[in-house]
Amino acid sequence: MVETERSLRRTRTGVVVSDKMDKTVLVSVERKISHPLYGRTMRNTAKFKAHDQGNECSVGDRVRIMETRPLSKDKRWRVTEIVEKAR
C-alpha cells in the first residue's frame, strides 16, 4: 500500500490578541492588498481562533497557525509554532 502525502495546508503568521479561553487563542493576521482601482496599499486584518494544546501562547506572541479540520464551532486553525515570544 502506497502512503499518500497530505495535501499542503494553508499557514498564516499573526499576533496573539487574546488568550482568555482554555486551549484557544485569538490570532490577528494582517495582510496588505492593493486597491483594485486606485492602487493604494491597504491593510486588511482577519482574526482566527486557533487551538493551543498546552496553553503556551500569551498576548503579544507572534505565532504560525495551520489550517486543520473543524475543532469546534469557530476553530479551524491550530498553532504550529511560536515564532517570537512577547517581551
Buried (B, 14 or more C-beta within 10 A) or exposed (E): EEEEEEEEEEEBBBBBEBBEEEBBBBBEBEEEEEEEEEEEEEEEEEEBBBBBEEEEBEEEBBBBBBBBEEBEEEBBBBBBEBEEEEE
